[in-house]
Amino acid sequence: MINRERLLAEFLELIRIDSPTKNEREVADVLKNRLQSLGLIVSEDNVGQTIGGNCGNVFAYLKGNLPKAPIILFSAHMDTVDPCLNIEPVLHEGVITSAGQTILGADDKSGIAPILEALRTIKEQAIPHGDIQVVFSVAEEGGLKGAKNLDETLLKADLGFVMDCVGGPGEIILAAPGQDRLNVMIKGRAAHAGFAPEEGISSIVVAAKAISSMPVGRIDEETTANIGTIQGGIATNIVADRVDIACESRSRDLAKLERQTAQMYEIFQRCAEEMGAVAEIEVLRLYEPFTLSEDSQVVAVAKQAAMAAGLQVTTGVTGGGSDANYYNLYGVPCAVLGTGMQKPHTTEEWIEEEDLYRTANLLIEIIKVAAKLEKSQ
């Protein structure tokens, strides 16, 4: 059904285009041209200006010939994590990797390329379909900033699918956590570490005491916490008067997320106060959790399509966020689907060639299944 050679060539082409977070301009221009050539109405928002990037989210709309069918959304993000410059993909015995010095970028170009191929195929083969909206987002890897800052009124879909998940085609993510970021600055008092250490208050020691008494790592099956970075101190002979800590909490349960964040906040404050220091803490809600039921329409469509594509259907949950967190918050029921990417965010990232083809075929089956439905009134 799909053109395998074309899909593979386009995936490898997209991989070679540099697109680090907030610098997606080059790949966005390529995608806009491709979408326009397929007859979609294409636009770009001004989110790039809002977040300090050089590119906004790309929106595209394909009018269908089945006006009663629900409007479906396909989405993937354009940005890639470092090291992602000058990627050289290598295809060997059906497996695609980078040459080894960079990530591959299957996260998330293994979502983008199959979307383009699915759109080409339904047009070439005159497959009946309802309206289809496509969103290629920016800065997903930087905290879902593209999805977070888009104008939600631009989303027209009744149900959606974000192609951005570890796991093979047929994997359907039903729930993902929300995330809070805590930016902590502990202010102590400087002193000479050799002449008068008792006159100082070490912000590093305060931070160590707080962190050592704080629950981190796997809290429960839905909740995690992590201390990401610690920066502070000037020299070994100076009692450090400032340390900056970046940490996070995540949970698929909103109440647990808020409880974990509050506990981390309280421990930093208490330890600072006990040792005569001051803790200034900024808490940022990066995104909310979402949960879809097994019998929801969007999940039912994904399951039926996967079976029609001959895929093994599995449902599960994830510990990471995606643009689907915001789409669900905006009122578009949205599942995250596996594309076959493996070991993303590492130089060992890889994907099987066949999973690109399976993903494109899955998208076509989703379009066909949705075409047989009617919009809920």
N, C-alpha and C positions, 0 to 999 in steps of 0.2 A: 504493500500500500504506500509506504513512504519511500522516498528516494534516499537510500542509505548512504550512497557516495556523497550526495549533496550535503546531507546532515553532518557527516563526519568532517567534510572539508570546512563547513561553516563553523563547527565547534572548534576546530584547530585554528581557524582564522581568528575567532573571537578570543581564544586563549592568548594569542600573540599580541593582542592590543592591551597596552598598559591601562589599568583602571583602578588605581589605589583609591581608597576612600577619600571623597571630596575632590577627586580628580578624574571623574568619569566622562569628561567631555568627548574624548575621541571615540570611545565605544558608543556613547549615546548618539552621536551624529551618524555613525554607521547604522545603528538600529533604527533610527528615525527614517533614514532613507529606505531601508529594507521594508519597514512597515508601510510607508507611503507607496512603495512600488507594488505592494500587495493590495492596495486599494483601501487601506484603513485611514481613518481620520486621525491625524497625529498632532499632539500638542506637548508642550513642556511647561511645567510650572516654575515658579520663582524660588523654590525651596533652596536652590544653590546659594542664592544671596542670603537667605535667612541663616544658613548654617556655616557660611564662609567657604563654600565650595565653588567649583567652576561649572556646575551643571545641576539642573533640576530633575525631578522625576519625569519620566516619559510616559505619557498616556496615549493609548491608541484604541480606536473603536471600529469594529467591523459590524455593519448592519446585516442582520440575518434575513431569511425569507420565511421565518416561522414566528410571527409576531406574538403568538400566545406562549411560546417557550420562555423559560426564565433566562435572564441575562447572566452569563457566567463570566467570571474573572479568572484570568491566568496572570500570575505575577512571579517575578524573580528579581533579584537585585544585581546591579551592574558592578558594584565595587568588589574588590578583592583585598585580602589582608597581606601585609608584608611578610616575607620578601616576595614582591610580585612584579618587579620590573624586568623586562626582557625575558619573559618566560619562553622557553623552548620546549614544546610538547614532544614526547617520544611515544610512538606506537610500536609495541612489541608483543607479538603473539596475542593480540586482542585486548591488551591492557595499555591504557594511556597514562603516562606519568610525565613529570617535568624532567629536564636533564639532570636535576638533583640539587641545583643551587637555589631554587625558588619553590614556592608552592605551585600547584598546577593551575588552580583557578576553576576547577570543576564546581567549586562553591563560589559563584552560583551560575557559571556559564553552561553547566549541564542542565540548568533549568531554562535558560534563555534560548539556546539553540533548538531544543525540541519544540518549544512554543512556536518559533518561526517556521519550523518544518511542518508542524501540524496545521498552521494557518495556510501554508502553500498547498498542502495536500487537499484540504477540504475545498479550496478554490479550484484547483486543477481537476478534481474529480467530481465537482459539483455536488458535494455532500450537503444535504439540507441541514440548516443550523439556525439557532436563534442568534440574538445579538451577542457579541463577544467583546469584552473589554480586556485590554492588556495594560499592565502597569509594570514598567521596569524602573525600580527604585534606586535611589542613591543612598550612600552612607548607612546601609544596613549594618555593616560590620562596625560602625562607629557608635552603636547604640540605637539602631532603628530610626535614625534621625530623619531619613527621607519620609518614611511612613508616618512618623510622629508629627511632622510639620506640614504634611499635605492638607489641602482643603478637602475635608471628607465629603463635601457635597459633590465633588467630582467623581466619586465612586457611584456607579450606576447599577452595579451587579446585584443579583438576588442571592447568589452563592459563589464562592470563590475557592481557588486552589493555588497555594503558594508552593512553587517547585523549589524546595530548599531544605532537604533533609538527608542525613546519612541513612543508608538503607536502600535496598533495591526498589525499583518500581513495583508497586503493590503495597508498600508500607504507607500506612495512613496514621498521621499523628492526631490524636483526639484532644490532647491537653498539653499546655506549655506553661512554664512559670512566669510570674511577674518578677521584676528585679528592682531593688533599691540600691543605689550607690551612696556610700558614706565617704565624704571627704573630711578628714579629721586633721586639725592642726593643734598640736599640744605645745603650749608655751611654758617653758621652765625659766630658769635663771642661770645666766652664764657665770662662770668663775674659773680661776686657774686650777687645773686639775691636780697640780703638784703642790702649790703654795696654800690654797684655801678651798679644797673641794667641798668642805662643809658649808661654804657660803653659796654654793650652787644648788640648783634643782635640775636634775638631768631629765630632759624631755624624753630621751631614749629609754631611760629606766622606767619612766611612767608608762610609756607605750608598751614596753615589754611586760610590765606587770598586768596591764589591761588585757593585752592579747593572750597572755598565758592563762588568764582566768575566763576567757571568752569561748563559748561553744562555736567551733568552726568546722569546716569539712561537711560531711554528711550528717545532717541533724536528724532527719527522718526520711522516709521514702519520697516525700514531696518537697523537702526543704534542704537547702545548702547555704553555706556561708564561706567567705574566703577573704583573707588579707592579701591584697594584690601587690601593693608597693609600699615601701617605707623609705623616706628620704630625710636625712637630718645630720646635724653635726658638721663641724668645720675641721677640727684637728683633735688628735688624741690628748693634747694638753689643755683642752677647753671643755668644761662641762657643757654639754649641748643644751642650748636654750630653746631650740625649736625642732620639731620633727613633724613631717607631713605623711599621712597614711591614707591610702585609697583602699577601700574594701567594699564588699558587696554582700547582699543577702538575696536569696531567690526562694520562691515557693510557688507551687501550683495552687495553694490555698491562700487566699488573700489575708485571712486572719492570722495564719501562721507567718506570712511574710511580714506583716506589721509587728507581730510579737517578736520575731527574730531581730528585726531592725531596731525596735525599741530597746531590746536587751543589750545589743551592741552599743547603742548610744549611751545607755545608762552606765555601762561598765567603764567606758572611756571617761565619762564625766566624774564618776565616783572615784576612780583611781587618781585622776588629776587632782581632785579636791583633797583627797587624803594625803597627797604628797606635796601640796602647796603649789601646784601648777594650775594652768587654765586650759580647758579643752574647748575649742571652737569647732562645731560640727555642722556640716551642710549635708542634708539628706535629700537625694534626688530620686523620684520615682521614674525610672527609665521606661517601664512599660508594665501593663497590668497582665495578670494571668488570664488564660481562657480555657474553657472546657467544652467539648462537643459531646453530645450523647451518641451512642452507637446507632440509634434509630433516627438521627437527624437526617434531613434531606441531603445535605451536602456529603455526609458520610455514606449514605445509601447510594448516591450517584457514583462516588469514588469506588465503592465495593463492586457495584454492578459492572462498571467500566473495566475494572481490573480483571474481573472474571472473564469478561468478553474478550479481553486482550490476552487471555491465557496465562495470567500472572497469579502467583500465590498471594492471597490477601492476608495481610497482618495489620492489626491495629495496636497502637501503643501510645506512650507518652514520652516527652522529652524534657531534658534539663536545660535546654537553651531556648532563647526567644527568637522570633522571626517577625517579618512584617505582618504575619497573620495575627499576632497579638493586637496590633492596632486595627486591622481590618475588622476583626471580630468586635473590638470596642466601638468601632464606627457603625456597627449594625449589619455588616456583611458576613454571614456565617462562612467561615473560611477554614479549610483543612490544609495541613502541610503534608506534602507528598514526597516520598523518596525518589531520588533520581539516580541512585547508584554511587554517588560520591563516597569515597572512603578516606579516612585520615585527613580531613580538611584542616586547614590552619597549620599544616606541617609541610616540610619539604618532601615527605613521603606520600603525599596525597596522590590518589590514583582513582581511575574509574575504568570499568570494563566497557569496551566499545559497544557491545551488545546492549548495555543498559541505556545508552543514548537512544537506540532504536526502540527499545521497549518503552521508554518514557514518551517518545513521540507518538507511538501507537496508542498508549494509554490516554494521552490527551485527545486523540481523535475519537476514541471510544467514549470519553467523557462528553464530548460535543454531541455524539450520537445519542447517548442516553438522555442528556438534557433536552435534546430536540423533541423527545417523545413526551416530555412533561408540560404542564401548564403552570403559569405563574400563580402563586397563591394570592387570593384576593384580600 
